[in-house]
Amino acid sequence: MRTSLSITLFAAGALALAGSLWAAQPAKAQTAAAVPATFTVNFDTTKGPVVVQVHRDWAPIGADHFAELVKSGYFDGCRFFRVVPGFVVQFGLAADPAVTRKWKAPSLRDDPVKQHNVRGTLVYATAGPNTRTTQLFINLGDNSRLDADGFAPFGVVTKGMGAVDAIFPGYGEAPQQPLIESQGNGYLEPKFPKLDYVRKATIQ
């Protein structure tokens, strides 16, 4: 992932991040102790509020890391930089490239897939086994075919799926992820001004 974070939609519909793997690391014990079994995250987006309920038993390592990211303000200002209608909305590269670099490593160990990739589920993008970091996607349809590829949902949109459906899709996959990594919103804002984004994410 140090050289590229581009996601390819294969003919079979698999979702993958291109790049090198990092050493797998367990979630921090102190974080896990502080994260409840279920919690709610409110995303204030430019298309309206989106509410996600996180279930730690679905994917505890991913859920714990997500809680850490939200508490740090990581997602504030994040653009929804990749939208494939009927498939996914993707985000998770920080507005400030220094913040992206801070959270880029180490990657997370995989959680077993316990839930299906159905419409509204929130999932980490990956580059293969044990490569999850900060990039996420919301399934726009029934993408259960992704289950076999190790994509483990850890939350689900409970309110605001209409707002998710309305996220601007006009740029498709044109935004270049290496440039988002290196320049953040300094790259996205002038070149892709219509991108919707997260104003603020908070744990309820």
CYANA upper distance limits for C-alpha pairs under 8 A (distance plus 0.5 A):
  1 MET  CA      5 LEU  CA      5.83
  1 MET  CA     17 LEU  CA      7.88
  1 MET  CA     18 ALA  CA      6.76
  1 MET  CA     19 GLY  CA      4.20
  1 MET  CA     20 SER  CA      5.39
  1 MET  CA     21 LEU  CA      7.25
  1 MET  CA    127 ALA  CA      7.94
  2 ARG  CA     19 GLY  CA      6.90
  2 ARG  CA     20 SER  CA      7.02
  3 THR  CA     19 GLY  CA      6.55
  3 THR  CA     20 SER  CA      7.99
  3 THR  CA    178 PRO  CA      7.54
  4 SER  CA     17 LEU  CA      8.42
  4 SER  CA     18 ALA  CA      6.46
  4 SER  CA     19 GLY  CA      5.86
  4 SER  CA    177 GLN  CA      7.30
  4 SER  CA    178 PRO  CA      5.93
  5 LEU  CA     17 LEU  CA      5.99
  5 LEU  CA     18 ALA  CA      6.09
  5 LEU  CA     19 GLY  CA      6.87
  5 LEU  CA    177 GLN  CA      5.93
  5 LEU  CA    178 PRO  CA      6.70
  6 SER  CA     17 LEU  CA      6.09
  6 SER  CA     18 ALA  CA      6.21
  6 SER  CA    176 GLN  CA      7.68
  6 SER  CA    177 GLN  CA      6.16
  6 SER  CA    178 PRO  CA      8.06
  7 ILE  CA     15 LEU  CA      7.04
  7 ILE  CA     16 ALA  CA      5.83
  7 ILE  CA     17 LEU  CA      5.08
  7 ILE  CA     18 ALA  CA      6.94
  8 THR  CA     14 ALA  CA      8.31
  8 THR  CA     15 LEU  CA      6.66
  8 THR  CA     16 ALA  CA      6.44
  8 THR  CA     17 LEU  CA      7.42
  8 THR  CA     18 ALA  CA      8.31
  9 LEU  CA     13 GLY  CA      6.18
  9 LEU  CA     14 ALA  CA      6.45
  9 LEU  CA     15 LEU  CA      6.06
  9 LEU  CA     16 ALA  CA      7.98
 10 PHE  CA     14 ALA  CA      5.88
 10 PHE  CA     15 LEU  CA      7.54
 13 GLY  CA    145 ARG  CA      8.06
 13 GLY  CA    146 LEU  CA      8.25
 14 ALA  CA    145 ARG  CA      8.09
 14 ALA  CA    146 LEU  CA      6.64
 14 ALA  CA    149 ASP  CA      7.89
 15 LEU  CA    125 ALA  CA      7.84
 15 LEU  CA    126 THR  CA      8.36
 15 LEU  CA    146 LEU  CA      7.80
 16 ALA  CA    125 ALA  CA      7.17
 16 ALA  CA    126 THR  CA      6.10
 16 ALA  CA    127 ALA  CA      5.75
 16 ALA  CA    128 GLY  CA      7.50
 17 LEU  CA    125 ALA  CA      7.21
 17 LEU  CA    126 THR  CA      5.81
 17 LEU  CA    127 ALA  CA      4.62
 17 LEU  CA    128 GLY  CA      8.04
 18 ALA  CA    127 ALA  CA      6.03
 19 GLY  CA    127 ALA  CA      6.94
 20 SER  CA    127 ALA  CA      8.20
 21 LEU  CA    127 ALA  CA      7.77
 21 LEU  CA    128 GLY  CA      8.38
 21 LEU  CA    130 ASN  CA      8.27
 21 LEU  CA    131 THR  CA      6.55
 22 TRP  CA    105 ALA  CA      7.70
 22 TRP  CA    106 PRO  CA      6.95
 22 TRP  CA    107 SER  CA      6.48
 22 TRP  CA    130 ASN  CA      8.33
 22 TRP  CA    131 THR  CA      6.98
 23 ALA  CA    106 PRO  CA      7.08
 23 ALA  CA    107 SER  CA      7.12
 23 ALA  CA    130 ASN  CA      8.36
 24 ALA  CA    106 PRO  CA      7.37
 24 ALA  CA    107 SER  CA      6.08
 24 ALA  CA    108 LEU  CA      6.01
 24 ALA  CA    109 ARG  CA      5.65
 24 ALA  CA    130 ASN  CA      6.13
 24 ALA  CA    131 THR  CA      7.69
 25 GLN  CA    106 PRO  CA      6.89
 25 GLN  CA    107 SER  CA      6.70
 25 GLN  CA    108 LEU  CA      5.80
 25 GLN  CA    109 ARG  CA      6.23
 26 PRO  CA     61 ILE  CA      7.84
 26 PRO  CA    108 LEU  CA      6.79
 26 PRO  CA    109 ARG  CA      6.44
 27 ALA  CA     31 THR  CA      7.91
 27 ALA  CA     32 ALA  CA      7.69
 27 ALA  CA     61 ILE  CA      6.02
 27 ALA  CA     64 ASP  CA      7.53
 27 ALA  CA     65 HIS  CA      7.47
 27 ALA  CA    108 LEU  CA      7.50
 27 ALA  CA    109 ARG  CA      8.40
 28 LYS  CA     32 ALA  CA      6.92
 29 ALA  CA     33 ALA  CA      6.80
 30 GLN  CA     34 ALA  CA      7.06
 31 THR  CA     35 VAL  CA      6.89
 31 THR  CA     64 ASP  CA      6.83
 31 THR  CA     65 HIS  CA      8.46
 31 THR  CA     68 GLU  CA      7.95
 32 ALA  CA     60 PRO  CA      8.35
 32 ALA  CA     61 ILE  CA      8.47
 32 ALA  CA     64 ASP  CA      6.25
 35 VAL  CA     64 ASP  CA      6.85
 35 VAL  CA     67 ALA  CA      7.81
 36 PRO  CA     56 ARG  CA      7.88
 37 ALA  CA     55 HIS  CA      6.66
 37 ALA  CA     56 ARG  CA      5.61
 37 ALA  CA     57 ASP  CA      7.27
 38 THR  CA     53 GLN  CA      7.41
 38 THR  CA     54 VAL  CA      5.93
 38 THR  CA     55 HIS  CA      5.20
 38 THR  CA     56 ARG  CA      6.43
 39 PHE  CA     53 GLN  CA      6.32
 39 PHE  CA     54 VAL  CA      5.82
 39 PHE  CA     55 HIS  CA      7.51
 39 PHE  CA    203 ILE  CA      7.76
 39 PHE  CA    204 GLN  CA      7.78
 40 THR  CA     51 VAL  CA      7.40
 40 THR  CA     52 VAL  CA      6.15
 40 THR  CA     53 GLN  CA      4.99
 40 THR  CA     54 VAL  CA      6.55
 40 THR  CA    203 ILE  CA      6.33
 40 THR  CA    204 GLN  CA      5.94
 41 VAL  CA     51 VAL  CA      6.35
 41 VAL  CA     52 VAL  CA      5.71
 41 VAL  CA     53 GLN  CA      6.94
 41 VAL  CA     54 VAL  CA      8.08
 41 VAL  CA    201 ALA  CA      7.22
 41 VAL  CA    202 THR  CA      6.05
 41 VAL  CA    203 ILE  CA      4.93
 41 VAL  CA    204 GLN  CA      6.28
 42 ASN  CA     49 PRO  CA      7.42
 42 ASN  CA     50 VAL  CA      6.49
 42 ASN  CA     51 VAL  CA      5.20
 42 ASN  CA     52 VAL  CA      6.99
 42 ASN  CA    201 ALA  CA      6.08
 42 ASN  CA    202 THR  CA      5.83
 42 ASN  CA    203 ILE  CA      6.80
 42 ASN  CA    204 GLN  CA      7.16
 43 PHE  CA     49 PRO  CA      6.25
 43 PHE  CA     50 VAL  CA      5.51
 43 PHE  CA     51 VAL  CA      6.63
 43 PHE  CA     52 VAL  CA      8.34
 43 PHE  CA    198 VAL  CA      6.83
 43 PHE  CA    199 ARG  CA      7.98
 43 PHE  CA    200 LYS  CA      6.50
 43 PHE  CA    201 ALA  CA      4.98
 43 PHE  CA    202 THR  CA      7.23
 44 ASP  CA     48 GLY  CA      6.71
 44 ASP  CA     49 PRO  CA      5.26
 44 ASP  CA     50 VAL  CA      7.02
 44 ASP  CA    198 VAL  CA      6.34
 44 ASP  CA    199 ARG  CA      5.87
 44 ASP  CA    200 LYS  CA      5.75
 44 ASP  CA    201 ALA  CA      6.71
 45 THR  CA     49 PRO  CA      6.29
 45 THR  CA     50 VAL  CA      7.60
 45 THR  CA    196 ASP  CA      7.76
 45 THR  CA    197 TYR  CA      6.13
 45 THR  CA    198 VAL  CA      4.83
 45 THR  CA    199 ARG  CA      5.82
 45 THR  CA    200 LYS  CA      7.71
 46 THR  CA    196 ASP  CA      6.14
 46 THR  CA    197 TYR  CA      6.29
 46 THR  CA    198 VAL  CA      7.13
 46 THR  CA    199 ARG  CA      7.36
 47 LYS  CA    163 ALA  CA      5.74
 47 LYS  CA    164 VAL  CA      7.94
 47 LYS  CA    166 ALA  CA      7.27
 47 LYS  CA    167 ILE  CA      6.97
 47 LYS  CA    196 ASP  CA      7.52
 48 GLY  CA    160 GLY  CA      7.76
 48 GLY  CA    163 ALA  CA      6.24
 49 PRO  CA    159 LYS  CA      8.26
 49 PRO  CA    160 GLY  CA      6.37
 49 PRO  CA    163 ALA  CA      7.63
 50 VAL  CA    157 VAL  CA      7.47
 50 VAL  CA    158 THR  CA      8.40
 50 VAL  CA    159 LYS  CA      6.24
 50 VAL  CA    160 GLY  CA      4.86
 50 VAL  CA    161 MET  CA      7.30
 50 VAL  CA    163 ALA  CA      7.34
 50 VAL  CA    164 VAL  CA      7.83
 51 VAL  CA    157 VAL  CA      6.15
 51 VAL  CA    158 THR  CA      6.21
 51 VAL  CA    159 LYS  CA      5.50
 51 VAL  CA    160 GLY  CA      6.76
 52 VAL  CA    155 GLY  CA      6.82
 52 VAL  CA    156 VAL  CA      5.87
 52 VAL  CA    157 VAL  CA      4.81
 52 VAL  CA    158 THR  CA      6.20
 52 VAL  CA    159 LYS  CA      7.72
 53 GLN  CA    155 GLY  CA      5.91
 53 GLN  CA    156 VAL  CA      6.01
 53 GLN  CA    157 VAL  CA      6.89
 53 GLN  CA    158 THR  CA      6.98
 54 VAL  CA     63 ALA  CA      7.25
 54 VAL  CA    154 PHE  CA      6.40
 54 VAL  CA    155 GLY  CA      4.55
 54 VAL  CA    156 VAL  CA      7.12
 55 HIS  CA     59 ALA  CA      7.81
 55 HIS  CA     60 PRO  CA      8.39
 55 HIS  CA     63 ALA  CA      7.68
 55 HIS  CA    154 PHE  CA      6.33
 55 HIS  CA    155 GLY  CA      6.21
 56 ARG  CA     60 PRO  CA      5.07
 56 ARG  CA     61 ILE  CA      8.48
 56 ARG  CA     63 ALA  CA      5.96
 56 ARG  CA     64 ASP  CA      7.91
 56 ARG  CA    154 PHE  CA      7.26
 58 TRP  CA    113 VAL  CA      8.14
 58 TRP  CA    114 LYS  CA      6.30
 58 TRP  CA    115 GLN  CA      7.21
 58 TRP  CA    152 ALA  CA      8.24
 58 TRP  CA    153 PRO  CA      7.40
 58 TRP  CA    154 PHE  CA      5.82
 58 TRP  CA    155 GLY  CA      8.31
 59 ALA  CA     63 ALA  CA      6.52
 59 ALA  CA    111 ASP  CA      5.83
 59 ALA  CA    112 PRO  CA      7.47
 59 ALA  CA    113 VAL  CA      7.97
 59 ALA  CA    114 LYS  CA      8.02
 59 ALA  CA    152 ALA  CA      7.11
 59 ALA  CA    153 PRO  CA      7.40
 59 ALA  CA    154 PHE  CA      5.63
 60 PRO  CA     64 ASP  CA      6.50
 60 PRO  CA    111 ASP  CA      7.60
 60 PRO  CA    154 PHE  CA      8.18
 61 ILE  CA     65 HIS  CA      6.82
 61 ILE  CA    108 LEU  CA      7.76
 61 ILE  CA    109 ARG  CA      7.82
 61 ILE  CA    110 ASP  CA      8.08
 61 ILE  CA    111 ASP  CA      6.93
 62 GLY  CA     66 PHE  CA      6.59
 62 GLY  CA    108 LEU  CA      8.02
 62 GLY  CA    110 ASP  CA      8.48
 62 GLY  CA    111 ASP  CA      7.58
 62 GLY  CA    124 TYR  CA      8.19
 62 GLY  CA    154 PHE  CA      7.17
 63 ALA  CA     67 ALA  CA      6.73
 63 ALA  CA    154 PHE  CA      6.49
 63 ALA  CA    155 GLY  CA      8.40
 64 ASP  CA     68 GLU  CA      6.94
 65 HIS  CA     69 LEU  CA      6.77
 66 PHE  CA     70 VAL  CA      6.71
 66 PHE  CA    134 THR  CA      8.42
 67 ALA  CA     71 LYS  CA      6.64
 67 ALA  CA    203 ILE  CA      8.25
 68 GLU  CA     72 SER  CA      6.71
 69 LEU  CA     73 GLY  CA      7.00
 69 LEU  CA     74 TYR  CA      5.80
 69 LEU  CA     75 PHE  CA      7.69
 69 LEU  CA    134 THR  CA      8.39
 70 VAL  CA     74 TYR  CA      6.41
 70 VAL  CA     75 PHE  CA      6.95
 70 VAL  CA    201 ALA  CA      6.63
 70 VAL  CA    202 THR  CA      6.72
 70 VAL  CA    203 ILE  CA      7.53
 71 LYS  CA    202 THR  CA      7.47
 71 LYS  CA    203 ILE  CA      7.73
 73 GLY  CA    200 LYS  CA      8.01
 73 GLY  CA    201 ALA  CA      7.48
 73 GLY  CA    202 THR  CA      8.48
 74 TYR  CA     78 CYS  CA      8.46
 74 TYR  CA     94 ALA  CA      6.79
 74 TYR  CA     99 VAL  CA      7.73
 75 PHE  CA     92 GLY  CA      7.10
 75 PHE  CA     93 LEU  CA      8.43
 75 PHE  CA     94 ALA  CA      6.77
 75 PHE  CA     95 ALA  CA      8.36
 75 PHE  CA    198 VAL  CA      7.13
 75 PHE  CA    200 LYS  CA      7.35
 75 PHE  CA    201 ALA  CA      6.78
 76 ASP  CA     94 ALA  CA      8.19
 76 ASP  CA     95 ALA  CA      7.88
 76 ASP  CA    198 VAL  CA      6.19
 76 ASP  CA    199 ARG  CA      5.87
 76 ASP  CA    200 LYS  CA      5.01
 76 ASP  CA    201 ALA  CA      6.62
 77 GLY  CA     94 ALA  CA      7.63
 77 GLY  CA     95 ALA  CA      5.86
 77 GLY  CA    197 TYR  CA      6.59
 77 GLY  CA    198 VAL  CA      5.74
 77 GLY  CA    199 ARG  CA      5.72
 77 GLY  CA    200 LYS  CA      7.36
 78 CYS  CA     91 PHE  CA      7.22
 78 CYS  CA     92 GLY  CA      6.85
 78 CYS  CA     93 LEU  CA      6.82
 78 CYS  CA     94 ALA  CA      5.79
 78 CYS  CA     95 ALA  CA      5.74
 78 CYS  CA    197 TYR  CA      5.98
 78 CYS  CA    198 VAL  CA      5.92
 78 CYS  CA    199 ARG  CA      8.12
 79 ARG  CA     91 PHE  CA      6.65
 79 ARG  CA     92 GLY  CA      8.19
 79 ARG  CA     93 LEU  CA      8.10
 79 ARG  CA     94 ALA  CA      8.48
 79 ARG  CA     95 ALA  CA      7.94
 79 ARG  CA    185 ASN  CA      8.37
 79 ARG  CA    195 LEU  CA      6.79
 79 ARG  CA    196 ASP  CA      6.42
 79 ARG  CA    197 TYR  CA      4.64
 79 ARG  CA    198 VAL  CA      7.01
 80 PHE  CA     89 VAL  CA      7.17
 80 PHE  CA     90 GLN  CA      6.17
 80 PHE  CA     91 PHE  CA      5.19
 80 PHE  CA     92 GLY  CA      8.39
 80 PHE  CA    167 ILE  CA      8.11
 80 PHE  CA    195 LEU  CA      6.91
 80 PHE  CA    196 ASP  CA      6.30
 80 PHE  CA    197 TYR  CA      5.99
 80 PHE  CA    198 VAL  CA      8.34
 81 PHE  CA     89 VAL  CA      8.49
 81 PHE  CA     90 GLN  CA      6.82
 81 PHE  CA     91 PHE  CA      6.44
 81 PHE  CA    173 GLU  CA      8.03
 81 PHE  CA    175 PRO  CA      6.84
 81 PHE  CA    195 LEU  CA      7.20
 82 ARG  CA     88 VAL  CA      8.45
 82 ARG  CA     89 VAL  CA      6.45
 82 ARG  CA     90 GLN  CA      5.62
 82 ARG  CA     91 PHE  CA      7.51
 82 ARG  CA    169 PRO  CA      8.09
 82 ARG  CA    171 TYR  CA      8.12
 82 ARG  CA    172 GLY  CA      6.38
 82 ARG  CA    173 GLU  CA      5.77
 82 ARG  CA    174 ALA  CA      8.33
 82 ARG  CA    175 PRO  CA      7.79
 83 VAL  CA     87 PHE  CA      8.47
 83 VAL  CA     88 VAL  CA      6.51
 83 VAL  CA     89 VAL  CA      5.06
 83 VAL  CA     90 GLN  CA      6.82
 83 VAL  CA    167 ILE  CA      8.29
 83 VAL  CA    168 PHE  CA      7.98
 83 VAL  CA    169 PRO  CA      5.64
 83 VAL  CA    171 TYR  CA      8.23
 83 VAL  CA    172 GLY  CA      5.94
 83 VAL  CA    173 GLU  CA      7.36
 84 VAL  CA     88 VAL  CA      5.89
 84 VAL  CA     89 VAL  CA      6.95
 84 VAL  CA    169 PRO  CA      7.44
 84 VAL  CA    172 GLY  CA      6.72
 84 VAL  CA    173 GLU  CA      8.14
 85 PRO  CA     89 VAL  CA      8.38
 85 PRO  CA    140 LEU  CA      7.69
 85 PRO  CA    169 PRO  CA      7.53
 86 GLY  CA    140 LEU  CA      5.70
 86 GLY  CA    141 GLY  CA      5.99
 87 PHE  CA    139 ASN  CA      6.50
 87 PHE  CA    140 LEU  CA      5.50
 87 PHE  CA    141 GLY  CA      6.17
 87 PHE  CA    142 ASP  CA      8.49
 87 PHE  CA    143 ASN  CA      7.63
 88 VAL  CA    137 PHE  CA      6.56
 88 VAL  CA    138 ILE  CA      6.03
 88 VAL  CA    139 ASN  CA      5.20
 88 VAL  CA    140 LEU  CA      5.60
 88 VAL  CA    141 GLY  CA      8.11
 89 VAL  CA    137 PHE  CA      5.87
 89 VAL  CA    138 ILE  CA      5.80
 89 VAL  CA    139 ASN  CA      7.29
 89 VAL  CA    140 LEU  CA      7.56
 89 VAL  CA    164 VAL  CA      8.19
 89 VAL  CA    167 ILE  CA      8.46
 90 GLN  CA    135 GLN  CA      7.77
 90 GLN  CA    136 LEU  CA      6.25
 90 GLN  CA    137 PHE  CA      4.71
 90 GLN  CA    138 ILE  CA      7.06
 91 PHE  CA    135 GLN  CA      6.30
 91 PHE  CA    136 LEU  CA      6.04
 91 PHE  CA    137 PHE  CA      6.79
 92 GLY  CA    134 THR  CA      5.86
 92 GLY  CA    135 GLN  CA      4.55
 92 GLY  CA    136 LEU  CA      6.13
 93 LEU  CA     97 PRO  CA      8.46
 93 LEU  CA    100 THR  CA      6.55
 93 LEU  CA    134 THR  CA      7.46
 93 LEU  CA    135 GLN  CA      6.83
 93 LEU  CA    180 ILE  CA      7.39
 93 LEU  CA    181 GLU  CA      7.05
 93 LEU  CA    184 GLY  CA      7.90
 94 ALA  CA     99 VAL  CA      6.61
 94 ALA  CA    100 THR  CA      5.71
 94 ALA  CA    181 GLU  CA      8.25
 94 ALA  CA    184 GLY  CA      6.89
 94 ALA  CA    185 ASN  CA      8.47
 95 ALA  CA     99 VAL  CA      8.23
 95 ALA  CA    100 THR  CA      8.48
 95 ALA  CA    184 GLY  CA      5.40
 95 ALA  CA    185 ASN  CA      5.48
 96 ASP  CA    100 THR  CA      7.22
 96 ASP  CA    183 GLN  CA      7.86
 96 ASP  CA    184 GLY  CA      5.67
 96 ASP  CA    185 ASN  CA      7.23
 97 PRO  CA    101 ARG  CA      6.74
 97 PRO  CA    180 ILE  CA      7.89
 97 PRO  CA    181 GLU  CA      6.09
 97 PRO  CA    182 SER  CA      6.05
 97 PRO  CA    183 GLN  CA      6.07
 97 PRO  CA    184 GLY  CA      5.35
 98 ALA  CA    102 LYS  CA      6.73
 99 VAL  CA    103 TRP  CA      6.96
100 THR  CA    104 LYS  CA      6.38
100 THR  CA    181 GLU  CA      6.99
101 ARG  CA    105 ALA  CA      8.28
101 ARG  CA    181 GLU  CA      8.14
103 TRP  CA    133 THR  CA      7.71
103 TRP  CA    134 THR  CA      7.68
104 LYS  CA    133 THR  CA      6.54
104 LYS  CA    134 THR  CA      7.63
105 ALA  CA    133 THR  CA      7.42
106 PRO  CA    133 THR  CA      7.93
107 SER  CA    130 ASN  CA      7.12
107 SER  CA    131 THR  CA      5.63
107 SER  CA    132 ARG  CA      5.82
107 SER  CA    133 THR  CA      5.63
108 LEU  CA    130 ASN  CA      6.14
108 LEU  CA    131 THR  CA      6.51
108 LEU  CA    132 ARG  CA      5.69
108 LEU  CA    133 THR  CA      6.88
109 ARG  CA    129 PRO  CA      8.28
109 ARG  CA    130 ASN  CA      5.01
109 ARG  CA    131 THR  CA      7.64
109 ARG  CA    132 ARG  CA      7.88
110 ASP  CA    129 PRO  CA      7.07
110 ASP  CA    130 ASN  CA      5.45
110 ASP  CA    131 THR  CA      8.15
110 ASP  CA    132 ARG  CA      7.92
110 ASP  CA    150 GLY  CA      8.26
111 ASP  CA    152 ALA  CA      6.96
112 PRO  CA    150 GLY  CA      7.75
112 PRO  CA    152 ALA  CA      7.06
113 VAL  CA    147 ASP  CA      7.04
113 VAL  CA    150 GLY  CA      6.68
113 VAL  CA    151 PHE  CA      7.07
113 VAL  CA    152 ALA  CA      4.97
113 VAL  CA    153 PRO  CA      7.67
114 LYS  CA    152 ALA  CA      7.29
114 LYS  CA    153 PRO  CA      8.19
115 GLN  CA    147 ASP  CA      8.47
115 GLN  CA    152 ALA  CA      7.29
115 GLN  CA    153 PRO  CA      6.57
116 HIS  CA    143 ASN  CA      8.36
116 HIS  CA    144 SER  CA      5.90
116 HIS  CA    147 ASP  CA      6.61
116 HIS  CA    152 ALA  CA      8.25
116 HIS  CA    153 PRO  CA      7.56
117 ASN  CA    121 THR  CA      6.69
117 ASN  CA    139 ASN  CA      7.24
117 ASN  CA    142 ASP  CA      6.90
117 ASN  CA    143 ASN  CA      5.62
117 ASN  CA    144 SER  CA      5.12
117 ASN  CA    145 ARG  CA      8.11
117 ASN  CA    146 LEU  CA      6.96
117 ASN  CA    147 ASP  CA      6.79
117 ASN  CA    151 PHE  CA      8.08
117 ASN  CA    152 ALA  CA      8.08
117 ASN  CA    153 PRO  CA      6.90
118 VAL  CA    139 ASN  CA      6.86
118 VAL  CA    140 LEU  CA      8.36
118 VAL  CA    141 GLY  CA      6.59
118 VAL  CA    142 ASP  CA      4.76
118 VAL  CA    143 ASN  CA      6.09
118 VAL  CA    144 SER  CA      6.48
119 ARG  CA    138 ILE  CA      8.18
119 ARG  CA    139 ASN  CA      5.46
119 ARG  CA    140 LEU  CA      5.51
119 ARG  CA    141 GLY  CA      4.82
119 ARG  CA    142 ASP  CA      5.69
119 ARG  CA    143 ASN  CA      7.85
120 GLY  CA    138 ILE  CA      6.38
120 GLY  CA    139 ASN  CA      5.78
120 GLY  CA    140 LEU  CA      6.65
120 GLY  CA    141 GLY  CA      8.00
120 GLY  CA    156 VAL  CA      5.90
120 GLY  CA    157 VAL  CA      5.59
120 GLY  CA    158 THR  CA      8.39
120 GLY  CA    161 MET  CA      7.39
121 THR  CA    138 ILE  CA      6.13
121 THR  CA    139 ASN  CA      6.08
121 THR  CA    153 PRO  CA      6.45
121 THR  CA    154 PHE  CA      7.94
121 THR  CA    155 GLY  CA      6.21
121 THR  CA    156 VAL  CA      4.66
121 THR  CA    157 VAL  CA      6.78
122 LEU  CA    136 LEU  CA      7.38
122 LEU  CA    137 PHE  CA      6.36
122 LEU  CA    138 ILE  CA      5.21
122 LEU  CA    139 ASN  CA      7.26
122 LEU  CA    153 PRO  CA      6.01
122 LEU  CA    154 PHE  CA      6.64
122 LEU  CA    155 GLY  CA      5.54
122 LEU  CA    156 VAL  CA      6.02
122 LEU  CA    157 VAL  CA      7.84
123 VAL  CA    136 LEU  CA      6.01
123 VAL  CA    137 PHE  CA      5.94
123 VAL  CA    138 ILE  CA      6.96
123 VAL  CA    139 ASN  CA      8.42
123 VAL  CA    151 PHE  CA      7.09
123 VAL  CA    152 ALA  CA      6.57
123 VAL  CA    153 PRO  CA      5.03
123 VAL  CA    154 PHE  CA      6.70
123 VAL  CA    155 GLY  CA      7.82
124 TYR  CA    132 ARG  CA      6.68
124 TYR  CA    133 THR  CA      8.08
124 TYR  CA    134 THR  CA      7.71
124 TYR  CA    135 GLN  CA      6.32
124 TYR  CA    136 LEU  CA      4.81
124 TYR  CA    137 PHE  CA      6.77
124 TYR  CA    151 PHE  CA      7.38
124 TYR  CA    152 ALA  CA      7.81
124 TYR  CA    153 PRO  CA      7.98
125 ALA  CA    132 ARG  CA      6.99
125 ALA  CA    135 GLN  CA      6.03
125 ALA  CA    136 LEU  CA      5.85
125 ALA  CA    137 PHE  CA      7.04
125 ALA  CA    151 PHE  CA      7.84
126 THR  CA    130 ASN  CA      8.33
126 THR  CA    131 THR  CA      6.00
126 THR  CA    132 ARG  CA      5.70
126 THR  CA    133 THR  CA      8.39
126 THR  CA    135 GLN  CA      8.45
126 THR  CA    151 PHE  CA      8.17
127 ALA  CA    131 THR  CA      6.22
127 ALA  CA    132 ARG  CA      8.04
129 PRO  CA    150 GLY  CA      8.02
139 ASN  CA    143 ASN  CA      7.34
140 LEU  CA    165 ASP  CA      7.73
143 ASN  CA    147 ASP  CA      8.45
145 ARG  CA    149 ASP  CA      8.27
146 LEU  CA    150 GLY  CA      7.45
146 LEU  CA    151 PHE  CA      6.50
147 ASP  CA    151 PHE  CA      6.05
147 ASP  CA    152 ALA  CA      7.48
157 VAL  CA    161 MET  CA      6.91
160 GLY  CA    164 VAL  CA      7.09
161 MET  CA    165 ASP  CA      6.69
162 GLY  CA    166 ALA  CA      6.77
163 ALA  CA    167 ILE  CA      7.03
167 ILE  CA    195 LEU  CA      8.37
167 ILE  CA    196 ASP  CA      6.49
168 PHE  CA    194 LYS  CA      7.46
168 PHE  CA    195 LEU  CA      6.51
168 PHE  CA    196 ASP  CA      6.58
171 TYR  CA    175 PRO  CA      7.74
171 TYR  CA    192 PHE  CA      7.91
171 TYR  CA    195 LEU  CA      8.46
175 PRO  CA    180 ILE  CA      8.12
175 PRO  CA    188 LEU  CA      7.89
175 PRO  CA    192 PHE  CA      8.10
176 GLN  CA    180 ILE  CA      6.89
177 GLN  CA    181 GLU  CA      6.60
178 PRO  CA    182 SER  CA      6.75
179 LEU  CA    183 GLN  CA      6.19
179 LEU  CA    184 GLY  CA      7.69
179 LEU  CA    187 TYR  CA      7.28
180 ILE  CA    184 GLY  CA      5.00
180 ILE  CA    185 ASN  CA      7.46
180 ILE  CA    187 TYR  CA      6.84
180 ILE  CA    188 LEU  CA      7.43
183 GLN  CA    187 TYR  CA      5.92
184 GLY  CA    188 LEU  CA      7.21
185 ASN  CA    189 GLU  CA      5.94
186 GLY  CA    190 PRO  CA      7.70
187 TYR  CA    191 LYS  CA      7.05
188 LEU  CA    192 PHE  CA      5.72
188 LEU  CA    193 PRO  CA      7.41
189 GLU  CA    193 PRO  CA      5.37
189 GLU  CA    195 LEU  CA      8.47
